[in-house]
Amino acid sequence: MGPTKDDYLKPDYPCPVYGTSMNITHNCKGVLAAKNGTGLKYDDGKLRYSLVPPIAMKGLAEVLTFGAKKYAPNSWQTVPNGQERYLDALYRHLEAYRAGEKIDSDSGLSHLSHAISNVAFLLHFENERE
């Protein structure tokens, strides 16, 4: 009996096609996938955006859409002293939520959606400084 497919997945098992060349495990997995007629995609170590709750993404998009209509698209990026101002806005939205107010009276959107947006802005500013 010849090697099993599990043998080819072992990092130290010599691949019949590539021998002991670099990336032997990946190459042998590719050979097996081709023989089995299955697709292969290496996602190990990559971000899994599917884990982000859709409601969080929707809330962020709603606040950004509201802001684009009220001001201009992406105008938050050029607000003077934006980092300090959006940090203050983050705390205002969190404190309103803590006090029991779920919806922002100006936008009609969730205070938590505004908070996510403010955190996104702060991450942007922090990344820009680096």
Stockholm file with secondary structure:
# STOCKHOLM 1.0

chainA/1-130         MGPTKDDYLKPDYPCPVYGTSMNITHNCKGVLAAKNGTGLKYDDGKLRYSLVPPIAMKGLAEVLTFGAKKYAPNSWQTVPNGQERYLDALYRHLEAYRAGEKIDSDSGLSHLSHAISNVAFLLHFENERE
#=GR chainA/1-130 SS CCCCHHHHHSTTSCBTTTBTCTTHHHHHHHHHHHHHTCCCCCCTTSCCGGGSCHHHHHHHHHHHHHHHHHTCTTGGGGCTTHHHHHHHHHHHHHHHHHTTCCBCTTTSSBHHHHHHHHHHHHHHHHHHHC
#=GC SS_cons         CCCCHHHHHSTTSCBTTTBTCTTHHHHHHHHHHHHHTCCCCCCTTSCCGGGSCHHHHHHHHHHHHHHHHHTCTTGGGGCTTHHHHHHHHHHHHHHHHHTTCCBCTTTSSBHHHHHHHHHHHHHHHHHHHC
//
